[in-house]
């Protein structure tokens, strides 16, 4: 395994955990949020560091994906295109995401929902 393979594994696992049970498009949108954070200079502009910090901060547990799951396989097959910036940002520049079932009714200013994809709301 190369360092690049390991980084991809960590990123894919975080996206899967954040959007567990969602279609791969939602997981890829979560990746776009991590990428937006990096592009905005969070954690020295490093995508991997943004993902690791989110995993640490959220204390997200929830196991690991079944690699036979077609949605996870689609995530893996398209992840590089997202991380390389080859896919347009579907989140509207969002730097936060939340499951709509866990969201407060209103967001404090200046936050706003840029889009919803699946059960996830994307916020800037």
BELBELVEN-V164072 format. One record per pair of residues at least 4 apart in sequence whose C-alpha atoms are under 6 Angstrom apart, sorted by the first residue. I is the first residue (numbers start at 1). GAP is how many residues later the second one is. If there is no record, write none. Layout:
BEGIN
i: <I & I>
gap: <GAP & GAP>
END
This chain:
BEGIN
i: <1 & 8 & 15 & 15 & 16 & 16 & 19 & 23 & 24 & 24 & 33 & 33 & 35 & 36 & 37 & 37 & 38 & 38 & 38 & 38 & 39 & 41 & 49 & 53 & 54 & 55 & 55 & 75 & 80 & 81 & 82 & 82 & 92 & 94 & 94 & 94 & 95 & 96 & 96 & 97 & 97 & 97 & 98 & 98 & 99 & 99 & 100 & 100 & 100 & 111 & 112 & 112 & 113 & 113 & 114 & 114 & 115 & 116 & 116 & 116>
gap: <4 & 4 & 12 & 15 & 4 & 11 & 8 & 48 & 47 & 51 & 61 & 62 & 12 & 59 & 5 & 58 & 4 & 7 & 8 & 9 & 6 & 4 & 4 & 4 & 4 & 4 & 5 & 4 & 4 & 5 & 4 & 5 & 22 & 28 & 29 & 30 & 29 & 26 & 27 & 24 & 25 & 26 & 22 & 23 & 20 & 21 & 19 & 20 & 21 & 13 & 11 & 12 & 9 & 10 & 8 & 9 & 7 & 4 & 5 & 6>
END
